[in-house]
Amino acid sequence: MAQQKLRSRSEIPEATKWHLEDIFSDNAQWELEFAQIEKRLGDGKRFEGHLADNADTLIACFEWMDDLSLRMGEVYSYARMRRDEDNRNADYQALTDRAGALAVKVGSAASFVVPELLAMPEGRLSEFQTTSSKMGLYEHALDDILRKQKHILSSIEEKLLAEVGELAEAPGAIFSMANNADLKFPSIIDESGKSVELTKGNFIQFMESHERRTRKEAFETLYHTYQKQTNTWAATLNSSVKSDVFFAKARHYPSALEASLDDDRVPLRVYDSLIETVHEFLPQMHRYIRLRKKALKLDELHMYDIYVPIVPETTMTITYEEAKKMVIEGLRPLGQDYINLLQEGFTKSWIDVYENEGKTSGAYSWGTYRSHPYVLLNHQDTLDAMFTLAHEMGHSLHTYFSNRSQPHLYAGYKIFVAEVASTLNEALIMEHLLETTKDAKLLAYLINHYLEQFRGTIFRQTMFAEFEKKIHSVVEEGGALTADALSMIYRDLNANYYGSEVVLDPEIALEWARIPHFYNAFYVYKYATGFSAATAFARSILDEGEPAVKRYLEFLSGGSSDYPIELLRKAGVDMETPVPVRNALQVFAGLVERLENLLV
């Protein structure tokens, strides 16, 4: 049988690769900048011990830190994105390691600043703000530091924590290399009888196959491959969780969860309320699962039947070129300026489109303050891939607007709001498709896909968030996170979220082993809150038009100039209440009913 294999990086057309030369023209220029940062590290010595002297000294120190941060961002992102092109490339593995080590040195060099600020005589900062107009730029940044006063340690302790930072990144780095560079999956037989190499990039495509044998084989092959190293995956994740708990304790937080939330000044109640509200709507999730089982005409619904579209007569093959056109049409409600920026991203080499050997799986948006944003894709010709393109370009345009409107100090928006722009794009495109589609079967297919976005982004990510909360609690209470313990917690959550209509195949208990987000603790809940906020924005944009677009673009331009909860509230969405999540899940319930009627 003919075997389809991944292309090497050199076989990918240049027109579909990103152009990282917009950051550094070549590795030699990167080396020069690396050396410049190393040279500038020592400049902090002239500020250390003198921040309370006068406003000019303090401002000069802030400017030094900001310059180092900007340069460091360019050095690290270039190295890491080069490595992501092919994780087997030893040269870029080395550049990334060096950049990570340099970032730790930058953090260490500046570690004296916050303790000195907190040790200033009472009223000194207020005096500086009165005597220097330049201090106004730093008002919010200082407020963000001072509110964390009880969690800031001495200068010596802060320096030590900064230097330990590189060790703390080890579990995630080990997982990434094992998962992306070393892990190889066997081939499976696809729908047409061809032998095809299973990859993380095409796994979901196989999960959406209408050929059940293919779904089952892909599912079992993937998890049996992970099963071979289950104790290694468990040890790696356990180490990551222990690291989170260590840093939380070191900074006197009650828990790792509260330490993580405090970075965005998000109350613990927001996290707990998300889980509680989603639990309220689990009966609607179970209703959807029953509909799926009925529509697929299955005696038993297995976990490998969860992704396949439940309208088997309908398929959508969408090439990358078609996907770009669909994204543009769906996002026209955001105005011509937004559309023009989208087209610039599509034509100016922002995007690395196709999967190749060794390439980092999944998708992301990244970039630097002085460059345009970048998008990594592993594009497959599916509807889901079109939405992934829209999602990542939402991130990129959020970055573009923030970078254009804010100084570097405030350009980087907080993770809590990071998923709003991406999921808003998806919501608008879906609303456009639902409005313009006349064919009943295609309409049912699209509603099914929208329901899958809710399942994947609110229900699934909240399940992940609950898993993270549980496993961190185990460590905080002195327990051990063995492979069996992790799998038991994960299996029980699947049972609760999917209900009694699903056969819990034993393989699903190991899914935790392949989720990279668990190495960036308490991130995933923001997908669910972001999706809920995006649903609110989409509704207001479609109902109000220009006034709502204006509020939304102002939100995109806000960066981190205010706390994320406040930025959303100014734009009309209050995430401190359960209302946005509840309203989004009511949309889900309505879509389930609509699909039930279409499939009668």
C-alpha positions as CSV (number, residue, x, y, z in Angstrom):
1,M,0.0,0.0,0.0
2,A,1.1,3.5,-0.7
3,Q,2.2,5.3,2.5
4,Q,1.6,9.0,3.1
5,K,4.4,10.5,5.2
6,L,4.9,14.0,6.5
7,R,7.0,16.3,4.3
8,S,10.3,17.6,5.5
9,R,10.7,21.3,6.2
10,S,12.6,21.8,2.9
11,E,9.6,20.3,1.0
12,I,7.2,22.9,2.2
13,P,6.5,25.8,-0.3
14,E,8.3,29.0,0.8
15,A,5.1,31.0,0.2
16,T,3.4,29.1,3.0
17,K,6.1,29.7,5.6
18,W,6.4,32.6,8.0
19,H,9.2,35.1,7.5
20,L,11.1,35.3,10.8
21,E,13.7,37.5,9.1
22,D,11.3,40.3,10.0
23,I,12.6,39.9,13.6
24,F,16.3,39.1,12.8
25,S,17.7,38.9,9.3
26,D,19.8,35.9,10.2
27,N,21.4,34.0,13.1
28,A,24.4,36.4,13.1
29,Q,22.1,39.4,13.9
30,W,20.5,37.3,16.6
31,E,24.0,36.7,18.1
32,L,24.7,40.4,18.1
33,E,21.6,41.2,20.0
34,F,22.2,38.3,22.4
35,A,25.6,39.8,23.2
36,Q,24.1,43.3,23.6
37,I,21.7,42.0,26.2
38,E,24.5,40.3,28.1
39,K,26.4,43.6,28.0
40,R,23.5,45.6,29.3
41,L,22.8,43.2,32.2
42,G,25.4,44.9,34.4
43,D,23.9,48.4,33.9
44,G,21.5,47.6,36.7
45,K,24.3,47.8,39.3
46,R,24.2,51.6,39.1
47,F,20.6,51.6,40.1
48,E,20.7,49.0,42.8
49,G,20.4,50.6,46.3
50,H,19.5,54.0,44.8
51,L,15.9,53.7,43.6
52,A,14.7,55.9,46.5
53,D,17.2,58.7,45.7
54,N,15.1,60.6,43.2
55,A,12.6,60.2,40.4
56,D,15.1,60.4,37.6
57,T,17.1,57.4,38.9
58,L,13.9,55.4,39.3
59,I,12.7,56.3,35.8
60,A,16.1,55.5,34.3
61,C,15.9,52.1,36.0
62,F,12.4,51.4,34.6
63,E,13.6,52.4,31.1
64,W,16.6,50.0,31.4
65,M,14.3,47.1,32.5
66,D,11.8,47.9,29.7
67,D,14.6,47.9,27.1
68,L,16.0,44.6,28.3
69,S,12.5,43.1,28.2
70,L,11.8,44.3,24.7
71,R,15.2,42.9,23.4
72,M,14.8,39.7,25.4
73,G,11.4,39.1,23.8
74,E,12.9,39.3,20.4
75,V,15.8,37.0,21.1
76,Y,13.6,34.4,22.8
77,S,10.7,34.4,20.4
78,Y,13.0,34.1,17.3
79,A,14.9,31.2,18.7
80,R,11.8,29.4,19.9
81,M,9.9,29.9,16.7
82,R,12.9,28.7,14.7
83,R,13.0,25.6,16.9
84,D,9.2,25.1,16.4
85,E,9.8,24.8,12.7
86,D,11.6,21.5,13.3
87,N,12.2,20.4,16.9
88,R,14.9,18.0,15.8
89,N,17.1,20.9,14.7
90,A,20.0,20.9,17.2
91,D,21.1,24.4,16.3
92,Y,17.8,25.9,17.3
93,Q,17.4,23.7,20.3
94,A,20.7,25.3,21.4
95,L,19.6,28.8,20.6
96,T,16.3,28.3,22.5
97,D,18.2,26.9,25.5
98,R,20.6,29.8,25.5
99,A,17.7,32.3,25.2
100,G,15.9,30.7,28.1
101,A,19.1,30.9,30.2
102,L,19.6,34.5,29.3
103,A,16.0,35.3,30.2
104,V,16.7,33.9,33.7
105,K,19.8,36.2,33.9
106,V,17.6,39.2,32.9
107,G,15.1,38.3,35.6
108,S,17.9,37.9,38.1
109,A,19.6,41.2,37.2
110,A,16.4,43.1,37.8
111,S,15.3,41.1,40.9
112,F,16.3,44.0,43.2
113,V,13.8,46.4,41.8
114,V,10.5,45.2,43.4
115,P,11.9,44.6,46.9
116,E,13.5,48.1,46.8
117,L,10.2,49.7,45.7
118,L,8.4,48.0,48.5
119,A,11.1,49.1,51.0
120,M,10.9,52.8,50.1
121,P,9.9,55.2,52.9
122,E,6.2,55.9,53.0
123,G,5.3,58.8,50.7
124,R,8.4,58.6,48.6
125,L,6.7,57.3,45.5
126,S,3.9,59.9,45.9
127,E,6.6,62.6,46.1
128,F,8.2,61.3,42.9
129,Q,4.9,61.3,41.1
130,T,4.4,64.9,42.1
131,T,7.9,66.1,41.0
132,S,8.1,64.2,37.7
133,S,5.5,64.1,34.9
134,K,7.2,61.0,33.5
135,M,6.1,59.0,36.5
136,G,2.6,59.0,35.2
137,L,3.4,56.3,32.7
138,Y,4.3,53.9,35.6
139,E,1.2,54.5,37.8
140,H,-0.6,51.3,36.9
141,A,2.5,49.2,36.8
142,L,3.4,50.5,40.3
143,D,-0.1,49.8,41.6
144,D,0.2,46.2,40.3
145,I,3.5,45.8,42.2
146,L,2.4,47.4,45.4
147,R,-0.8,45.4,45.7
148,K,1.3,42.2,45.8
149,Q,3.5,43.5,48.6
150,K,2.9,40.6,51.0
151,H,3.9,38.2,48.3
152,I,7.2,39.9,47.4
153,L,10.3,38.6,49.2
154,S,13.6,40.1,50.1
155,S,16.1,41.1,47.4
156,I,18.2,38.0,48.1
157,E,15.2,35.7,48.1
158,E,13.9,37.2,44.9
159,K,17.2,36.8,43.2
160,L,17.3,33.1,44.3
161,L,13.8,32.5,42.9
162,A,14.7,34.1,39.6
163,E,17.7,31.8,39.3
164,V,15.6,28.8,40.1
165,G,13.2,29.8,37.3
166,E,15.2,27.9,34.7
167,L,14.9,24.6,36.7
168,A,11.1,25.3,37.1
169,E,10.7,25.2,33.3
170,A,12.3,21.8,33.0
171,P,9.1,19.7,33.2
172,G,7.5,21.6,30.4
173,A,10.6,21.6,28.3
174,I,11.1,17.8,28.8
175,F,7.4,17.2,27.9
176,S,7.7,19.4,24.8
177,M,10.8,17.6,23.5
178,A,9.4,14.1,24.3
179,N,6.0,14.9,22.8
180,N,7.1,16.9,19.7
181,A,10.5,15.6,18.8
182,D,10.8,12.0,20.1
183,L,7.3,10.6,20.1
184,K,6.5,8.6,17.0
185,F,3.1,7.0,16.2
186,P,2.6,3.9,14.0
187,S,0.7,4.1,10.7
188,I,-3.0,3.3,10.5
189,I,-5.3,2.4,7.6
190,D,-7.4,5.3,6.6
191,E,-10.9,5.4,5.1
192,S,-9.6,4.6,1.6
193,G,-7.4,1.7,2.7
194,K,-4.1,3.5,2.5
195,S,-1.5,3.3,5.2
196,V,-1.0,6.7,6.7
197,E,1.3,7.8,9.5
198,L,-0.7,8.9,12.5
199,T,0.4,12.3,13.8
200,K,-0.8,14.7,16.5
201,G,-1.7,17.0,13.6
202,N,-4.0,14.6,11.8
203,F,-5.4,12.8,14.9
204,I,-8.5,15.0,15.2
205,Q,-9.1,14.7,11.4
206,F,-9.3,10.9,11.9
207,M,-11.5,11.4,15.0
208,E,-13.9,13.2,12.6
209,S,-13.9,10.4,10.1
210,H,-17.3,8.9,9.2
211,E,-15.5,5.5,9.1
212,R,-15.8,4.2,12.6
213,R,-13.1,1.6,12.2
214,T,-10.7,4.4,11.3
215,R,-11.7,6.5,14.4
216,K,-11.3,3.5,16.7
217,E,-7.9,2.6,15.3
218,A,-6.6,6.2,15.5
219,F,-7.9,6.5,19.0
220,E,-6.4,3.3,20.3
221,T,-3.1,3.8,18.4
222,L,-2.5,7.3,19.8
223,Y,-3.2,6.3,23.4
224,H,-1.4,3.0,23.3
225,T,1.6,4.9,22.2
226,Y,1.4,7.3,25.1
227,Q,0.7,4.3,27.4
228,K,4.2,3.0,26.8
229,Q,5.7,6.0,28.8
230,T,2.8,6.5,31.2
231,N,5.0,6.6,34.3
232,T,7.3,9.1,32.6
233,W,4.4,11.4,31.7
234,A,3.2,11.2,35.3
235,A,6.6,12.0,36.8
236,T,6.9,15.0,34.4
237,L,3.5,16.4,35.2
238,N,3.9,15.7,39.0
239,S,7.2,17.7,38.9
240,S,5.4,20.6,37.1
241,V,2.7,20.6,39.8
242,K,5.2,20.5,42.6
243,S,7.0,23.4,41.0
244,D,3.7,25.4,41.0
245,V,3.1,24.6,44.6
246,F,6.6,25.5,45.6
247,F,6.5,29.0,44.1
248,A,3.0,29.6,45.6
249,K,4.2,28.7,49.1
250,A,7.4,30.7,48.7
251,R,5.3,33.7,47.9
252,H,2.9,33.1,50.8
253,Y,-0.2,32.3,48.7
254,P,-2.8,29.9,50.2
255,S,-2.7,27.8,47.0
256,A,-1.1,27.5,43.6
257,L,-4.5,28.4,42.1
258,E,-4.7,31.7,44.0
259,A,-1.1,32.5,43.1
260,S,-1.9,32.1,39.4
261,L,-5.1,34.1,39.6
262,D,-3.5,36.9,41.4
263,D,-1.3,37.7,38.4
264,D,-4.4,38.9,36.6
265,R,-6.1,40.1,39.8
266,V,-8.9,37.7,39.2
267,P,-10.9,36.7,42.3
268,L,-11.0,32.9,43.2
269,R,-14.7,33.2,42.9
270,V,-14.5,33.6,39.1
271,Y,-12.7,30.2,38.8
272,D,-15.1,28.4,41.2
273,S,-18.2,30.1,39.7
274,L,-17.1,28.9,36.2
275,I,-17.0,25.3,37.4
276,E,-20.3,25.6,39.3
277,T,-22.1,27.2,36.4
278,V,-20.9,24.6,33.9
279,H,-22.0,21.9,36.3
280,E,-25.5,23.5,36.3
281,F,-25.6,22.9,32.5
282,L,-24.2,19.4,32.5
283,P,-27.7,18.0,31.9
284,Q,-27.7,20.0,28.6
285,M,-24.3,18.4,27.8
286,H,-25.8,15.0,28.5
287,R,-28.8,15.9,26.3
288,Y,-26.4,16.7,23.4
289,I,-24.6,13.4,24.0
290,R,-27.9,11.5,23.8
291,L,-28.7,13.3,20.5
292,R,-25.2,12.3,19.2
293,K,-25.8,8.7,20.0
294,K,-29.2,8.7,18.4
295,A,-28.1,10.6,15.3
296,L,-25.2,8.3,14.7
297,K,-27.5,5.3,15.2
298,L,-25.1,3.6,17.6
299,D,-26.0,1.0,20.3
300,E,-23.0,2.2,22.2
301,L,-21.4,5.7,22.0
302,H,-17.6,5.5,22.6
303,M,-15.1,8.2,23.3
304,Y,-13.8,7.9,19.7
305,D,-17.4,8.8,18.5
306,I,-17.3,12.2,20.3
307,Y,-15.8,14.3,17.4
308,V,-17.3,12.9,14.3
309,P,-20.0,15.2,12.8
310,I,-23.4,13.8,13.5
311,V,-24.7,14.7,10.0
312,P,-23.0,11.9,8.0
313,E,-24.2,12.9,4.6
314,T,-22.4,16.2,4.8
315,T,-18.7,16.9,4.6
316,M,-16.8,20.1,4.2
317,T,-13.4,20.1,2.6
318,I,-11.9,23.6,2.8
319,T,-8.5,24.4,1.3
320,Y,-6.3,27.0,3.0
321,E,-7.1,29.6,0.2
322,E,-10.9,29.0,0.8
323,A,-10.4,29.2,4.5
324,K,-8.9,32.7,4.2
325,K,-11.8,33.9,2.1
326,M,-14.3,32.5,4.6
327,V,-12.6,34.2,7.5
328,I,-12.7,37.6,5.7
329,E,-16.4,37.3,4.9
330,G,-17.3,36.2,8.4
331,L,-15.4,39.1,10.1
332,R,-16.8,41.9,7.9
333,P,-18.9,43.2,10.9
334,L,-15.7,44.3,12.5
335,G,-15.1,46.9,9.9
336,Q,-12.8,47.6,7.0
337,D,-9.7,48.5,9.1
338,Y,-9.9,45.1,10.7
339,I,-10.3,43.3,7.3
340,N,-7.4,45.2,5.9
341,L,-5.1,44.0,8.7
342,L,-6.4,40.4,8.2
343,Q,-5.4,40.6,4.5
344,E,-2.0,42.0,5.4
345,G,-1.4,39.0,7.6
346,F,-2.5,36.6,4.9
347,T,-0.2,38.2,2.3
348,K,2.9,39.3,4.2
349,S,4.2,36.0,5.6
350,W,2.8,36.2,9.1
351,I,1.7,32.5,8.9
352,D,3.5,29.2,8.9
353,V,0.7,27.0,7.3
354,Y,1.5,23.3,6.9
355,E,2.6,20.5,9.1
356,N,6.1,19.0,8.5
357,E,8.4,16.6,10.2
358,G,9.4,17.7,13.7
359,K,7.2,20.8,13.6
360,T,5.5,21.8,16.9
361,S,2.0,20.5,17.0
362,G,-1.2,22.6,17.3
363,A,-1.4,26.3,16.6
364,Y,-0.4,29.6,18.3
365,S,0.1,33.3,17.7
366,W,3.3,35.0,18.8
367,G,5.6,37.8,17.8
368,T,7.4,40.8,19.2
369,Y,6.6,44.4,19.9
370,R,8.6,45.7,17.0
371,S,7.6,43.0,14.5
372,H,4.2,42.0,13.2
373,P,2.5,39.1,14.8
374,Y,3.1,35.5,13.7
375,V,0.9,32.4,13.5
376,L,1.9,28.8,13.6
377,L,-0.6,26.4,12.0
378,N,-0.6,22.7,11.1
379,H,-3.4,23.2,8.5
380,Q,-5.6,20.4,7.4
381,D,-8.4,21.0,4.8
382,T,-11.2,21.0,7.3
383,L,-13.8,23.3,8.8
384,D,-12.1,23.1,12.1
385,A,-8.8,24.2,10.5
386,M,-10.6,27.3,9.1
387,F,-11.8,28.2,12.5
388,T,-8.3,27.7,13.9
389,L,-7.0,30.2,11.3
390,A,-9.7,32.7,12.4
391,H,-8.9,32.0,16.1
392,E,-5.1,32.6,15.8
393,M,-5.6,35.7,13.6
394,G,-7.9,37.0,16.4
395,H,-4.9,36.7,18.8
396,S,-2.6,38.3,16.2
397,L,-4.8,41.3,15.6
398,H,-5.3,41.7,19.4
399,T,-1.5,41.9,19.6
400,Y,-1.4,44.3,16.6
401,F,-3.9,46.7,18.1
402,S,-2.3,46.5,21.6
403,N,1.2,47.1,20.2
404,R,0.1,50.0,18.1
405,S,-1.8,51.7,20.9
406,Q,0.3,51.0,24.0
407,P,3.9,51.6,25.0
408,H,5.9,48.4,25.3
409,L,5.3,48.4,29.1
410,Y,1.6,47.8,28.6
411,A,1.4,46.2,25.2
412,G,1.3,42.6,26.4
413,Y,-2.2,41.8,27.4
414,K,-3.0,39.4,30.2
415,I,-3.8,35.8,29.6
416,F,-7.3,36.2,31.1
417,V,-8.4,38.3,28.1
418,A,-6.1,36.6,25.6
419,E,-8.8,34.2,24.4
420,V,-11.6,36.8,23.9
421,A,-10.4,38.1,20.5
422,S,-9.7,34.6,19.1
423,T,-13.1,33.1,20.1
424,L,-15.0,36.3,19.1
425,N,-13.7,35.7,15.5
426,E,-15.0,32.1,15.6
427,A,-18.4,33.2,16.9
428,L,-18.9,35.9,14.3
429,I,-17.9,33.5,11.5
430,M,-20.3,30.9,12.7
431,E,-23.1,33.4,13.1
432,H,-22.5,34.4,9.5
433,L,-22.6,30.8,8.2
434,L,-25.7,30.0,10.2
435,E,-27.4,33.1,8.7
436,T,-26.4,32.5,5.1
437,T,-26.7,28.7,4.9
438,K,-30.0,27.5,3.3
439,D,-29.4,23.8,2.9
440,A,-30.9,22.0,5.9
441,K,-28.2,19.3,6.0
442,L,-25.4,21.8,5.8
443,L,-27.1,23.9,8.5
444,A,-27.3,20.9,10.8
445,Y,-23.6,20.2,10.1
446,L,-22.7,23.8,11.1
447,I,-24.9,23.8,14.2
448,N,-23.2,20.5,15.2
449,H,-19.8,22.2,14.7
450,Y,-20.9,25.2,16.8
451,L,-22.0,22.8,19.5
452,E,-18.6,21.2,19.3
453,Q,-17.0,24.6,19.9
454,F,-19.1,24.9,23.0
455,R,-18.2,21.4,24.1
456,G,-14.5,21.9,23.4
457,T,-14.1,25.4,24.7
458,I,-16.5,25.7,27.7
459,F,-17.2,22.2,28.8
460,R,-13.9,20.5,28.0
461,Q,-11.7,23.4,29.1
462,T,-13.6,23.7,32.3
463,M,-13.1,19.9,32.9
464,F,-9.4,20.5,32.3
465,A,-9.6,23.4,34.8
466,E,-11.3,21.2,37.4
467,F,-8.6,18.5,36.8
468,E,-5.9,21.1,37.4
469,K,-7.5,22.2,40.6
470,K,-7.8,18.7,41.8
471,I,-4.3,17.6,41.1
472,H,-2.7,20.7,42.6
473,S,-4.9,20.0,45.7
474,V,-3.5,16.5,46.0
475,V,0.1,17.8,46.1
476,E,-0.8,20.6,48.5
477,E,-2.3,18.1,50.8
478,G,0.8,15.9,50.7
479,G,-0.5,13.3,48.3
480,A,1.3,11.6,45.4
481,L,0.4,12.1,41.7
482,T,1.1,8.6,40.3
483,A,0.0,7.6,36.8
484,D,-2.9,5.6,38.4
485,A,-4.0,8.5,40.5
486,L,-3.9,11.0,37.6
487,S,-5.8,8.5,35.4
488,M,-8.5,7.9,38.1
489,I,-9.1,11.6,38.6
490,Y,-9.3,12.2,34.9
491,R,-11.6,9.2,34.2
492,D,-14.0,10.3,37.0
493,L,-14.3,13.8,35.5
494,N,-15.0,12.4,32.1
495,A,-17.8,10.3,33.6
496,N,-19.3,13.3,35.2
497,Y,-19.0,15.6,32.2
498,Y,-20.1,13.2,29.5
499,G,-22.8,11.2,31.4
500,S,-24.0,7.7,31.4
501,E,-24.6,7.5,27.6
502,V,-20.9,7.3,26.8
503,V,-18.8,4.2,27.2
504,L,-15.7,5.3,28.9
505,D,-13.0,3.5,27.0
506,P,-10.0,2.8,29.3
507,E,-7.7,4.8,26.9
508,I,-9.4,8.1,27.7
509,A,-8.2,8.0,31.3
510,L,-4.7,8.7,29.9
511,E,-5.6,11.8,27.9
512,W,-4.0,14.0,30.6
513,A,-0.6,12.7,29.4
514,R,-0.9,14.5,26.0
515,I,-2.2,17.9,27.1
516,P,0.6,20.5,26.9
517,H,-1.5,23.2,28.6
518,F,-1.2,21.4,31.9
519,Y,2.5,22.6,32.0
520,N,1.2,26.2,32.1
521,A,-1.0,25.8,35.1
522,F,-4.5,27.3,35.4
523,Y,-4.4,28.7,31.9
524,V,-7.2,26.6,30.3
525,Y,-10.1,28.1,32.3
526,K,-9.5,31.3,30.4
527,Y,-10.6,29.6,27.2
528,A,-14.0,29.1,28.8
529,T,-14.3,32.6,30.3
530,G,-12.9,34.0,27.1
531,F,-15.5,32.1,25.0
532,S,-18.2,33.4,27.2
533,A,-17.0,37.0,26.9
534,A,-16.6,36.6,23.2
535,T,-20.2,35.4,22.9
536,A,-21.4,38.5,24.6
537,F,-19.2,40.7,22.3
538,A,-20.5,38.9,19.2
539,R,-24.1,39.4,20.2
540,S,-23.6,43.1,20.9
541,I,-21.6,43.7,17.6
542,L,-24.3,42.0,15.5
543,D,-27.2,43.8,17.4
544,E,-25.7,47.3,17.8
545,G,-23.2,47.6,14.9
546,E,-20.7,50.5,15.0
547,P,-21.0,51.5,18.7
548,A,-20.3,47.9,19.8
549,V,-17.4,47.6,17.3
550,K,-15.9,50.8,18.7
551,R,-16.0,49.4,22.3
552,Y,-14.6,46.2,21.2
553,L,-11.6,47.7,19.3
554,E,-10.9,49.9,22.3
555,F,-10.8,46.7,24.3
556,L,-8.3,45.2,21.8
557,S,-6.2,48.3,22.1
558,G,-6.1,48.2,25.9
559,G,-3.2,45.8,26.3
560,S,-2.5,45.6,30.0
561,S,-3.1,49.3,30.7
562,D,-5.7,48.2,33.3
563,Y,-6.6,44.9,35.0
564,P,-8.3,42.5,32.6
565,I,-11.6,42.3,34.6
566,E,-11.8,46.1,34.3
567,L,-10.9,46.2,30.6
568,L,-13.8,43.8,29.9
569,R,-16.2,45.7,32.2
570,K,-15.4,49.0,30.4
571,A,-16.4,47.2,27.1
572,G,-19.6,46.0,28.6
573,V,-18.9,42.5,29.9
574,D,-18.7,41.8,33.6
575,M,-17.0,38.5,34.3
576,E,-17.2,38.8,38.0
577,T,-20.8,37.6,37.7
578,P,-21.9,34.2,36.3
579,V,-24.1,36.0,33.7
580,P,-21.7,35.7,30.7
581,V,-21.0,32.0,31.2
582,R,-24.7,31.3,31.9
583,N,-25.8,33.2,28.8
584,A,-23.3,31.4,26.6
585,L,-24.5,28.0,27.9
586,Q,-28.1,29.1,27.2
587,V,-27.1,29.6,23.6
588,F,-25.7,26.1,23.7
589,A,-29.0,24.7,25.0
590,G,-30.9,26.5,22.3
591,L,-28.6,25.1,19.6
592,V,-29.1,21.5,21.0
593,E,-32.9,22.0,20.6
594,R,-32.5,23.5,17.2
595,L,-30.4,20.5,16.0
596,E,-32.9,18.1,17.5
597,N,-35.6,19.7,15.4
598,L,-33.5,19.6,12.3
599,L,-32.7,15.9,12.7
600,V,-36.3,14.8,13.3
